[in-house]
Amino acid sequence: MPHGGPRLDEVDERLLALLRRDSRQPIAQLAKELGVSRGHLYSRIARLEEEGIVAGYTIRLGTQFSASRMRAHMMIKTLPRYRRDVESALMRIDDVQAIHAISGEYDIIAVLEAEGGAELNDIIDDIGQLDGIEKTTTLVLLATKLER
């Protein structure tokens, strides 16, 4: 990590890659793939968690289910001094999966996910009605080629 943050060695980097692929792999399997003992691996994982490098574990949706969902990236331009208010409002919408601050013409990208097109349209309309939004542009994702 830059700017004096925790340093990762090669084993840490490989461990993070394995956990990103499947965080439910047994410790014994991870230790074998990394060429370290289980005890050593437990210590590494504990350190990565304590240092905030690993903040938690989550699920990755199956390909078939994920393909059944409609996803979009909504670029949002806020009125001056409304960015934080808009971010707070977006955080309360369950269908907003991520919020990113960006540079350029727009201020925010919100990642949206819905059951279908009609539901996605409703979410887009609801977000467009939030106080403090000047302009939005929405890009519907057609297919995911790679997701880690």
PEMO-V841447 format. One record per run of one state. SS is the DSSP state (hx for helix, st for strand, lp for the rest). FROM is the first residue (numbers start at 0). TO is the last residue. If there is no record, write none. Layout:
ss: (SS	SS)
from: (FROM	FROM)
to: (TO	TO)
This chain:
ss: (lp	hx	lp	hx	lp	hx	lp	hx	lp	st	lp	hx	lp	st	lp	st	lp	hx	lp	st	lp)
from: (0	9	21	26	34	37	50	62	67	69	78	82	91	95	101	107	114	116	128	132	141)
to: (8	20	25	33	36	49	61	66	68	77	81	90	94	100	106	113	115	127	131	140	147)
